[in-house]
Amino acid sequence: MQFEIELESSHLNRILEAARREIASPDEMLGSIGESLLRANRQRHEKGVDPDGNEWKKLSDLTLAQGDRKGGPLKKTGRMLASLNYQVADETLILGFDGARDATLAALHQAGTDPYVIKPRTKKALAFAGIVRRRVNHPGLPKRELIGFPDTDKDLVEHVTIDHLTSVLNRIR
């Protein structure tokens, strides 16, 4: 008994060329990964949990006494979450916060802060939650991680990459 197999390599060459082009210029794939990671991080932010799923520390009673809260921590105006975005440039994906102010605040919340003193800049006193003081000894911001790369995100990147490459290869028919 004998079998004869004939291989047409032109289809294989087209597949390999498509894969090579995608690896050489991964912008579209990185954009898909960025969209997926952005969505996952925004969902965690909405839930008030860190990348590992642990709840952020609750707001202090003094902060709650100020009123006008739309939700839990980091949700007073919604601006910080709105400034969370991604960029793709030069084969690099960056997920972070736009704007100097929001990026600075996000970094302070990401790591937390030590206690610090707050003094008025333009007035003689500070007013917060019905309390008026010339200076305030702030206890510091608790650590509330906003961005990370837990195993769930690693799995997400793997699945998005596989789906993207499969889609690219399926176009070669």
N, C-alpha and C positions, 0 to 999 in steps of 0.2 A: 504494500500500500504506500502511496506517495501523495503528498500535497504540494501544490505549487501556489505561492502567494506573490502577488504582484503589488508593489507599493507605489502609489502616486504621491510623490513628495511635494508637489506644488502647494497642496492644501496645508500640509505641515509647515512649509516655509511661510505661508501667509499667516498662520497662527503664531509662529515664533516671531515674525516681524511685528505683528500687532502687540504681542507681549513686550517686545523690546521697546517699541515706541511708548507704551504706557509706563514702563519703568523709567525710561529716559526723561519723560515729561509727565510727572505724576500729578499735575495741578488738579485735574478733574477728580481723581481719586482722593486727593487730600481735601478737596472741597466737600466730597461726600462724607469723609471722616469728620471734618470740622462741623458740618451740619448735625451729625449724629451726636458728637460729644457736646455741642452747644445745647442741644435738646435735653440730653441727660443731665447736664449741669444745671440748666434752668429748672428742670423738674425737682432736683434735689433742693435748690434754693427755695422754690415754692413750698416744699414740704418742711423747710427749716432743718435740714439734716446735712451733715458733712459727707464727704465722698464715701466714707465707710458705712453710712446710714445711721450714725449716731446723732441724736437730736442736739441742736445748738442749745447753749445755756439760755434759759428764759430771761426776759427783760426784768430789770430790777423794779421793785415797787415804786421807787421814786420816778423812774422813767414812765411807768404805767400811769402814775398820778398826773403826769403832764397831759394825758389825754390824747386825742386825735391820732390814735394808732390804727392803721388799716389792717394790721395783722401782727405776726410775731416779729422777732428780730430782723432787722435789715429790710423792712417792708413799709416803712412810713410813707415814702413817696413813690417807691417802685423804680426810681431812677437808676439805682445801682444794678438791679437785674436787667433793666433795659440797656445798660451800657456793656453788658457781657456779650462779646462777639468773638469771631475768629477771623484770621487773615491767612491767606496762602501766598507765599512769595519765595522764589528761589528754592523750590523743593523743601520748604519749611512750612509747617502749620503752627500757628500761634493762637492759643485760646486765652483770652484775658479781658480786661476791662478798658474801655475807651475813656479818654479824657484824663487829664492830670489829676483832677480832684477825685473822681471815682476810682481811678487806679490806686491813688494814695490811700483812700478810705478802705478799699478792698484789701490792700496789703496789711493795714492795721488790724482789720478783722481776721484776716487769714492767720496771722501769727499771735494776735492778742497784744496788749500793751501792759507795761508796768504802770503803777499809779503815777499821776502827773497833776500839776497845778494848772488851773485855768484862771486867767486874769482877763478883765475886759480890755478891749482894744480901743474902742472909741467912746465908751461911756464910763461912768464912775463905778457902776456896779453891774453884776450879772443877775438875771432873773430866770428861774427855772422851776416849774411846778409850784408856783406861788412862793418860792423862797428867793430872797434878794440877798446877795453877798458881794463883798469886794473881791473875793477870790474863792475858788472852790478846789478842794483836794479831791480830784477825781480818783476813784479806786482802780481805774484802768479798764480797758476793754477786754472782755473774756475772749478766748480763742474761739472763733467760729469759722472753721475752714470752708472756703467757698469753692475752691478748685483743687482737684487732686487727680490721681490716675489709679483708681482701685482696680482690682481684678475684673470687676464687671465692665469697666471701660476698656480694659485690654481685650476682653472677649468681644466687646462691641466693635472695636477697631478691626479685629481679626475677621469677624463676620462681614463687616462693610467691605473690607478689602477683597475677600473671597467673592462676594456678590458683584462687586465692581469688575473684577477681572473676568468673572464668568460672563457677565454681560458683554464685555469687550470681545471675548473669544467667541461668544455665540453670534456676534455680528459677522463673523468670518464663516460664511457658508457657501 
